[in-house]
Amino acid sequence: MNKWGLDAEETNIKILSTSTSEFLGGTSAKLLAGDEMSVYELYHGMMLPSGNDAAQTLGIWVGNL
């Protein structure tokens, strides 16, 4: 559990848009709008060389809590 009371393995996030991914630069995990992943899976995506879009997805989601 974290300060929001969320379980990273049980909390799923739906990827809303990939429209800004091309502006991030770097590499991508090729997440697509409509994909659904757990916070835990996105954490792992951020640790791989393909983590820019995973980090963006989590940032947008946390910013809207």
Biopython code that builds the backbone (N, CA, C, O; Angstrom):
import numpy as np
from Bio.PDB.StructureBuilder import StructureBuilder

atoms = [
    (1, "MET", "N", (0.836, -1.190, 0.000)),
    (1, "MET", "CA", (0.000, 0.000, 0.000)),
    (1, "MET", "C", (0.878, 1.250, 0.000)),
    (1, "MET", "O", (1.965, 1.264, 0.578)),
    (2, "ASN", "N", (0.398, 2.268, -0.642)),
    (2, "ASN", "CA", (1.106, 3.534, -0.642)),
    (2, "ASN", "C", (0.249, 4.595, 0.048)),
    (2, "ASN", "O", (-0.777, 4.264, 0.641)),
    (3, "LYS", "N", (0.646, 5.838, -0.021)),
    (3, "LYS", "CA", (-0.076, 6.882, 0.709)),
    (3, "LYS", "C", (-1.499, 7.100, 0.192)),
    (3, "LYS", "O", (-2.321, 7.700, 0.884)),
    (4, "TRP", "N", (-1.797, 6.616, -1.023)),
    (4, "TRP", "CA", (-3.153, 6.735, -1.550)),
    (4, "TRP", "C", (-4.003, 5.528, -1.182)),
    (4, "TRP", "O", (-5.193, 5.485, -1.496)),
    (5, "GLY", "N", (-3.401, 4.552, -0.522)),
    (5, "GLY", "CA", (-4.123, 3.342, -0.170)),
    (5, "GLY", "C", (-4.353, 2.413, -1.344)),
    (5, "GLY", "O", (-5.294, 1.619, -1.335)),
    (6, "LEU", "N", (-3.501, 2.505, -2.355)),
    (6, "LEU", "CA", (-3.653, 1.680, -3.545)),
    (6, "LEU", "C", (-2.699, 0.491, -3.507)),
    (6, "LEU", "O", (-1.559, 0.607, -3.056)),
    (7, "ASP", "N", (-3.168, -0.620, -3.973)),
    (7, "ASP", "CA", (-2.338, -1.808, -4.115)),
    (7, "ASP", "C", (-1.828, -1.831, -5.554)),
    (7, "ASP", "O", (-2.619, -1.958, -6.489)),
    (8, "ALA", "N", (-0.528, -1.711, -5.735)),
    (8, "ALA", "CA", (0.064, -1.584, -7.071)),
    (8, "ALA", "C", (-0.235, -2.782, -7.962)),
    (8, "ALA", "O", (-0.309, -2.638, -9.183)),
    (9, "GLU", "N", (-0.408, -3.956, -7.376)),
    (9, "GLU", "CA", (-0.682, -5.138, -8.192)),
    (9, "GLU", "C", (-2.157, -5.270, -8.532)),
    (9, "GLU", "O", (-2.504, -5.928, -9.513)),
    (10, "GLU", "N", (-3.022, -4.664, -7.748)),
    (10, "GLU", "CA", (-4.462, -4.795, -7.949)),
    (10, "GLU", "C", (-5.097, -3.584, -8.620)),
    (10, "GLU", "O", (-6.228, -3.671, -9.096)),
    (11, "THR", "N", (-4.392, -2.455, -8.666)),
    (11, "THR", "CA", (-4.941, -1.235, -9.257)),
    (11, "THR", "C", (-4.585, -1.184, -10.731)),
    (11, "THR", "O", (-3.413, -1.087, -11.093)),
    (12, "ASN", "N", (-5.597, -1.250, -11.577)),
    (12, "ASN", "CA", (-5.375, -1.209, -13.024)),
    (12, "ASN", "C", (-5.632, 0.189, -13.555)),
    (12, "ASN", "O", (-6.508, 0.908, -13.073)),
    (13, "ILE", "N", (-4.854, 0.555, -14.554)),
    (13, "ILE", "CA", (-4.975, 1.851, -15.210)),
    (13, "ILE", "C", (-5.217, 1.600, -16.687)),
    (13, "ILE", "O", (-4.532, 0.793, -17.315)),
    (14, "LYS", "N", (-6.187, 2.292, -17.227)),
    (14, "LYS", "CA", (-6.454, 2.202, -18.661)),
    (14, "LYS", "C", (-5.685, 3.314, -19.356)),
    (14, "LYS", "O", (-5.800, 4.482, -18.985)),
    (15, "ILE", "N", (-4.905, 2.950, -20.361)),
    (15, "ILE", "CA", (-4.144, 3.937, -21.115)),
    (15, "ILE", "C", (-5.160, 4.714, -21.955)),
    (15, "ILE", "O", (-5.850, 4.140, -22.797)),
    (16, "LEU", "N", (-5.244, 6.021, -21.718)),
    (16, "LEU", "CA", (-6.261, 6.834, -22.374)),
    (16, "LEU", "C", (-5.851, 7.286, -23.761)),
    (16, "LEU", "O", (-6.670, 7.318, -24.680)),
    (17, "SER", "N", (-4.582, 7.636, -23.912)),
    (17, "SER", "CA", (-4.154, 8.192, -25.185)),
    (17, "SER", "C", (-2.659, 7.971, -25.352)),
    (17, "SER", "O", (-1.904, 7.960, -24.379)),
    (18, "THR", "N", (-2.254, 7.800, -26.575)),
    (18, "THR", "CA", (-0.829, 7.743, -26.875)),
    (18, "THR", "C", (-0.436, 8.931, -27.732)),
    (18, "THR", "O", (0.647, 8.945, -28.315)),
    (19, "SER", "N", (-1.303, 9.925, -27.813)),
    (19, "SER", "CA", (-1.080, 11.031, -28.736)),
    (19, "SER", "C", (0.142, 11.868, -28.407)),
    (19, "SER", "O", (0.722, 12.470, -29.311)),
    (20, "THR", "N", (0.563, 11.929, -27.132)),
    (20, "THR", "CA", (1.741, 12.733, -26.802)),
    (20, "THR", "C", (3.017, 11.898, -26.759)),
    (20, "THR", "O", (4.102, 12.448, -26.574)),
    (21, "SER", "N", (2.908, 10.596, -26.924)),
    (21, "SER", "CA", (4.086, 9.733, -26.833)),
    (21, "SER", "C", (5.161, 10.083, -27.845)),
    (21, "SER", "O", (6.350, 9.965, -27.548)),
    (22, "GLU", "N", (4.763, 10.512, -29.041)),
    (22, "GLU", "CA", (5.763, 10.837, -30.057)),
    (22, "GLU", "C", (6.590, 12.059, -29.678)),
    (22, "GLU", "O", (7.664, 12.274, -30.240)),
    (23, "PHE", "N", (6.100, 12.869, -28.723)),
    (23, "PHE", "CA", (6.825, 14.064, -28.294)),
    (23, "PHE", "C", (7.766, 13.795, -27.126)),
    (23, "PHE", "O", (8.555, 14.661, -26.748)),
    (24, "LEU", "N", (7.684, 12.582, -26.549)),
    (24, "LEU", "CA", (8.513, 12.257, -25.387)),
    (24, "LEU", "C", (9.971, 12.039, -25.753)),
    (24, "LEU", "O", (10.861, 12.371, -24.969)),
    (25, "GLY", "N", (10.221, 11.503, -26.896)),
    (25, "GLY", "CA", (11.580, 11.126, -27.255)),
    (25, "GLY", "C", (11.960, 9.835, -26.550)),
    (25, "GLY", "O", (11.175, 9.307, -25.763)),
    (26, "GLY", "N", (13.126, 9.333, -26.818)),
    (26, "GLY", "CA", (13.565, 8.098, -26.186)),
    (26, "GLY", "C", (12.809, 6.897, -26.723)),
    (26, "GLY", "O", (12.267, 6.924, -27.828)),
    (27, "THR", "N", (12.784, 5.858, -25.931)),
    (27, "THR", "CA", (12.158, 4.614, -26.363)),
    (27, "THR", "C", (10.777, 4.470, -25.747)),
    (27, "THR", "O", (10.389, 5.237, -24.866)),
    (28, "SER", "N", (10.049, 3.486, -26.220)),
    (28, "SER", "CA", (8.658, 3.305, -25.818)),
    (28, "SER", "C", (8.359, 1.824, -25.654)),
    (28, "SER", "O", (8.947, 0.981, -26.331)),
    (29, "ALA", "N", (7.432, 1.516, -24.741)),
    (29, "ALA", "CA", (6.955, 0.140, -24.581)),
    (29, "ALA", "C", (5.815, -0.154, -25.548)),
    (29, "ALA", "O", (5.239, -1.242, -25.529)),
    (30, "LYS", "N", (5.493, 0.821, -26.393)),
    (30, "LYS", "CA", (4.435, 0.684, -27.402)),
    (30, "LYS", "C", (3.062, 0.466, -26.760)),
    (30, "LYS", "O", (2.271, -0.347, -27.238)),
    (31, "LEU", "N", (2.783, 1.201, -25.669)),
    (31, "LEU", "CA", (1.469, 1.141, -25.057)),
    (31, "LEU", "C", (0.463, 1.779, -25.998)),
    (31, "LEU", "O", (0.748, 2.792, -26.637)),
    (32, "LEU", "N", (-0.709, 1.180, -26.076)),
    (32, "LEU", "CA", (-1.744, 1.672, -26.973)),
    (32, "LEU", "C", (-2.943, 2.157, -26.176)),
    (32, "LEU", "O", (-3.248, 1.623, -25.109)),
    (33, "ALA", "N", (-3.618, 3.165, -26.697)),
    (33, "ALA", "CA", (-4.841, 3.639, -26.064)),
    (33, "ALA", "C", (-5.808, 2.473, -25.923)),
    (33, "ALA", "O", (-6.028, 1.717, -26.869)),
    (34, "GLY", "N", (-6.378, 2.333, -24.741)),
    (34, "GLY", "CA", (-7.291, 1.229, -24.466)),
    (34, "GLY", "C", (-6.631, 0.069, -23.743)),
    (34, "GLY", "O", (-7.324, -0.744, -23.131)),
    (35, "ASP", "N", (-5.294, -0.029, -23.799)),
    (35, "ASP", "CA", (-4.597, -1.061, -23.022)),
    (35, "ASP", "C", (-4.885, -0.835, -21.544)),
    (35, "ASP", "O", (-5.089, 0.301, -21.114)),
    (36, "GLU", "N", (-4.902, -1.899, -20.776)),
    (36, "GLU", "CA", (-5.080, -1.785, -19.337)),
    (36, "GLU", "C", (-3.967, -2.557, -18.653)),
    (36, "GLU", "O", (-3.737, -3.732, -18.938)),
    (37, "MET", "N", (-3.276, -1.870, -17.739)),
    (37, "MET", "CA", (-2.145, -2.474, -17.030)),
    (37, "MET", "C", (-2.218, -2.096, -15.570)),
    (37, "MET", "O", (-2.805, -1.078, -15.204)),
    (38, "SER", "N", (-1.611, -2.937, -14.734)),
    (38, "SER", "CA", (-1.558, -2.598, -13.312)),
    (38, "SER", "C", (-0.451, -1.571, -13.081)),
    (38, "SER", "O", (0.469, -1.431, -13.887)),
    (39, "VAL", "N", (-0.563, -0.860, -11.963)),
    (39, "VAL", "CA", (0.478, 0.086, -11.575)),
    (39, "VAL", "C", (1.808, -0.656, -11.477)),
    (39, "VAL", "O", (2.842, -0.137, -11.898)),
    (40, "TYR", "N", (1.787, -1.849, -10.933)),
    (40, "TYR", "CA", (2.976, -2.679, -10.792)),
    (40, "TYR", "C", (3.637, -2.932, -12.152)),
    (40, "TYR", "O", (4.856, -2.820, -12.287)),
    (41, "GLU", "N", (2.819, -3.275, -13.160)),
    (41, "GLU", "CA", (3.364, -3.519, -14.501)),
    (41, "GLU", "C", (3.960, -2.238, -15.092)),
    (41, "GLU", "O", (4.994, -2.282, -15.760)),
    (42, "LEU", "N", (3.312, -1.107, -14.847)),
    (42, "LEU", "CA", (3.842, 0.153, -15.350)),
    (42, "LEU", "C", (5.141, 0.527, -14.646)),
    (42, "LEU", "O", (6.048, 1.075, -15.272)),
    (43, "TYR", "N", (5.241, 0.232, -13.328)),
    (43, "TYR", "CA", (6.506, 0.449, -12.605)),
    (43, "TYR", "C", (7.632, -0.308, -13.296)),
    (43, "TYR", "O", (8.710, 0.239, -13.526)),
    (44, "HIS", "N", (7.369, -1.587, -13.629)),
    (44, "HIS", "CA", (8.380, -2.394, -14.302)),
    (44, "HIS", "C", (8.703, -1.838, -15.681)),
    (44, "HIS", "O", (9.858, -1.862, -16.105)),
    (45, "GLY", "N", (7.700, -1.342, -16.379)),
    (45, "GLY", "CA", (7.935, -0.731, -17.691)),
    (45, "GLY", "C", (8.840, 0.481, -17.596)),
    (45, "GLY", "O", (9.628, 0.742, -18.505)),
    (46, "MET", "N", (8.735, 1.225, -16.504)),
    (46, "MET", "CA", (9.581, 2.405, -16.329)),
    (46, "MET", "C", (11.033, 2.028, -16.062)),
    (46, "MET", "O", (11.934, 2.820, -16.338)),
    (47, "MET", "N", (11.273, 0.838, -15.535)),
    (47, "MET", "CA", (12.642, 0.413, -15.229)),
    (47, "MET", "C", (13.360, -0.173, -16.436)),
    (47, "MET", "O", (14.577, -0.357, -16.406)),
    (48, "LEU", "N", (12.627, -0.463, -17.482)),
    (48, "LEU", "CA", (13.216, -1.007, -18.703)),
    (48, "LEU", "C", (13.607, 0.133, -19.627)),
    (48, "LEU", "O", (13.156, 1.263, -19.437)),
    (49, "PRO", "N", (14.425, -0.140, -20.610)),
    (49, "PRO", "CA", (14.788, 0.921, -21.558)),
    (49, "PRO", "C", (13.591, 1.470, -22.320)),
    (49, "PRO", "O", (13.716, 2.479, -23.014)),
    (50, "SER", "N", (12.441, 0.828, -22.207)),
    (50, "SER", "CA", (11.264, 1.271, -22.948)),
    (50, "SER", "C", (10.241, 1.949, -22.044)),
    (50, "SER", "O", (9.039, 1.790, -22.252)),
    (51, "GLY", "N", (10.695, 2.699, -21.052)),
    (51, "GLY", "CA", (9.792, 3.174, -20.026)),
    (51, "GLY", "C", (9.206, 4.557, -20.157)),
    (51, "GLY", "O", (8.443, 4.958, -19.278)),
    (52, "ASN", "N", (9.510, 5.316, -21.194)),
    (52, "ASN", "CA", (9.000, 6.682, -21.261)),
    (52, "ASN", "C", (7.480, 6.748, -21.285)),
    (52, "ASN", "O", (6.894, 7.579, -20.592)),
    (53, "ASP", "N", (6.828, 5.889, -22.067)),
    (53, "ASP", "CA", (5.379, 5.951, -22.131)),
    (53, "ASP", "C", (4.740, 5.415, -20.854)),
    (53, "ASP", "O", (3.662, 5.868, -20.467)),
    (54, "ALA", "N", (5.388, 4.459, -20.197)),
    (54, "ALA", "CA", (4.875, 3.963, -18.909)),
    (54, "ALA", "C", (4.940, 5.072, -17.863)),
    (54, "ALA", "O", (4.000, 5.252, -17.088)),
    (55, "ALA", "N", (6.037, 5.807, -17.838)),
    (55, "ALA", "CA", (6.178, 6.918, -16.896)),
    (55, "ALA", "C", (5.148, 8.002, -17.184)),
    (55, "ALA", "O", (4.563, 8.563, -16.256)),
    (56, "GLN", "N", (4.922, 8.299, -18.446)),
    (56, "GLN", "CA", (3.931, 9.299, -18.818)),
    (56, "GLN", "C", (2.532, 8.860, -18.375)),
    (56, "GLN", "O", (1.774, 9.665, -17.834)),
    (57, "THR", "N", (2.188, 7.593, -18.599)),
    (57, "THR", "CA", (0.877, 7.088, -18.214)),
    (57, "THR", "C", (0.663, 7.214, -16.721)),
    (57, "THR", "O", (-0.391, 7.676, -16.285)),
    (58, "LEU", "N", (1.655, 6.807, -15.920)),
    (58, "LEU", "CA", (1.523, 6.931, -14.467)),
    (58, "LEU", "C", (1.452, 8.383, -14.032)),
    (58, "LEU", "O", (0.687, 8.723, -13.130)),
    (59, "GLY", "N", (2.229, 9.232, -14.654)),
    (59, "GLY", "CA", (2.213, 10.654, -14.297)),
    (59, "GLY", "C", (0.849, 11.290, -14.536)),
    (59, "GLY", "O", (0.349, 12.040, -13.698)),
    (60, "ILE", "N", (0.261, 10.988, -15.671)),
    (60, "ILE", "CA", (-1.072, 11.526, -15.985)),
    (60, "ILE", "C", (-2.098, 10.985, -14.995)),
    (60, "ILE", "O", (-2.934, 11.734, -14.490)),
    (61, "TRP", "N", (-2.036, 9.695, -14.722)),
    (61, "TRP", "CA", (-3.004, 9.068, -13.828)),
    (61, "TRP", "C", (-2.896, 9.623, -12.412)),
    (61, "TRP", "O", (-3.905, 9.996, -11.814)),
    (62, "VAL", "N", (-1.676, 9.679, -11.870)),
    (62, "VAL", "CA", (-1.475, 10.200, -10.505)),
    (62, "VAL", "C", (-1.881, 11.664, -10.443)),
    (62, "VAL", "O", (-2.442, 12.099, -9.437)),
    (63, "GLY", "N", (-1.617, 12.431, -11.484)),
    (63, "GLY", "CA", (-1.993, 13.833, -11.513)),
    (63, "GLY", "C", (-3.494, 14.065, -11.471)),
    (63, "GLY", "O", (-3.949, 15.151, -11.111)),
    (64, "ASN", "N", (-4.254, 13.060, -11.835)),
    (64, "ASN", "CA", (-5.710, 13.181, -11.829)),
    (64, "ASN", "C", (-6.365, 12.547, -10.614)),
    (64, "ASN", "O", (-7.593, 12.499, -10.544)),
    (65, "LEU", "N", (-5.583, 12.055, -9.648)),
    (65, "LEU", "CA", (-6.175, 11.447, -8.447)),
    (65, "LEU", "C", (-6.841, 12.499, -7.604)),
    (65, "LEU", "O", (-7.397, 12.186, -6.552)),
]
sb = StructureBuilder()
sb.init_structure("model")
sb.init_model(0)
sb.init_chain("A")
sb.init_seg("    ")
for serial, (resi, resn, name, xyz) in enumerate(atoms, 1):
    if name == "N":
        sb.init_residue(resn, " ", resi, " ")
    sb.init_atom(name, np.array(xyz, "f"), 0.0, 1.0, " ", f" {name:<3s}", serial, name[0])
structure = sb.get_structure()
